[in-house]
Amino acid sequence: METNRITISFSGHSHNHFAGFAYRNAGSFLKAIHTIPDSSFNLGNDMVAVLLPPLSGERGRTGFSIVDTAARRLTIIYTGK
C-alpha cells in the first residue's frame, strides 16, 4: 500500500458480521484487526486495511458497502438478519 501510495485497501467476505479495520500505526496489520459493530465509520487519514462482512452465504447479517472517498467514510448496508 505504501509503495503504491494507497491509503485505503479492502478485503471482502471476512466471515464476520462487522467490518474489521487494521491501521499501520497500530503495529502489524495482522495483529491490529479491530471490529466496530456499527454501520457507518470515518476511516481517518491514516493508511487503513478494511475487512468487509460477507455479501451472502453466511449466517447473521450480510450486506454491501459504500465508500465515500472524499469524506473517507464507509457505510455498510446490511441486507440479512
C-alpha positions as CSV (number, residue, x, y, z in Angstrom):
1,M,0.0,0.0,0.0
2,E,2.7,2.4,0.9
3,T,4.8,1.7,-2.2
4,N,1.8,2.5,-4.4
5,R,0.6,5.4,-2.3
6,I,-2.7,3.6,-1.5
7,T,-4.3,4.8,1.7
8,I,-7.4,2.5,1.8
9,S,-7.5,-1.2,1.0
10,F,-10.5,-3.5,1.1
11,S,-10.8,-7.3,1.5
12,G,-14.2,-8.9,1.3
13,H,-16.1,-11.7,2.9
14,S,-14.4,-11.7,6.2
15,H,-16.7,-14.3,7.9
16,N,-17.5,-11.6,10.5
17,H,-20.7,-9.7,10.8
18,F,-18.9,-6.4,11.3
19,A,-16.2,-4.6,9.4
20,G,-12.6,-5.1,10.7
21,F,-10.0,-2.3,10.5
22,A,-6.2,-2.5,10.6
23,Y,-4.2,0.6,10.8
24,R,-0.4,0.7,10.1
25,N,0.3,2.8,13.1
26,A,-1.2,0.1,15.4
27,G,1.7,-2.3,14.6
28,S,1.4,-5.4,12.4
29,F,-1.6,-5.3,10.1
30,L,-2.4,-9.0,11.0
31,K,-2.3,-8.3,14.8
32,A,-4.2,-5.0,14.5
33,I,-7.6,-6.0,13.3
34,H,-10.4,-4.3,15.3
35,T,-14.1,-4.8,14.7
36,I,-16.6,-2.0,15.2
37,P,-20.3,-3.0,15.5
38,D,-21.7,0.0,13.7
39,S,-22.9,0.7,10.1
40,S,-21.0,3.9,9.3
41,F,-17.4,4.8,10.1
42,N,-15.0,7.6,9.5
43,L,-11.8,5.9,8.1
44,G,-9.5,8.7,9.2
45,N,-6.4,10.0,7.4
46,D,-4.1,7.1,8.1
47,M,-3.4,4.1,5.9
48,V,-6.1,1.5,6.7
49,A,-7.0,-2.0,5.5
50,V,-10.7,-2.8,5.8
51,L,-12.1,-6.3,6.0
52,L,-15.7,-6.3,4.9
53,P,-18.5,-8.5,6.0
54,P,-19.9,-11.1,3.6
55,L,-22.3,-10.2,0.8
56,S,-24.0,-13.6,1.0
57,G,-23.6,-17.2,2.2
58,E,-23.1,-16.6,5.9
59,R,-25.4,-16.8,8.9
60,G,-26.2,-13.5,10.5
61,R,-26.1,-10.1,8.9
62,T,-24.8,-9.8,5.3
63,G,-24.6,-6.7,3.4
64,F,-22.8,-4.5,0.9
65,S,-20.5,-1.4,1.4
66,I,-20.4,2.1,0.1
67,V,-17.2,4.2,0.5
68,D,-17.2,8.0,0.1
69,T,-13.5,8.6,-0.7
70,A,-13.8,12.4,-0.4
71,A,-15.2,12.2,3.1
72,R,-13.3,9.0,3.9
73,R,-16.5,7.4,5.2
74,L,-17.5,3.8,4.9
75,T,-21.2,2.8,5.2
76,I,-22.3,-0.8,5.3
77,I,-25.9,-1.5,4.2
78,Y,-27.0,-4.7,6.0
79,T,-29.3,-6.9,3.9
80,G,-29.5,-10.1,6.0
81,K,-30.8,-10.7,9.5
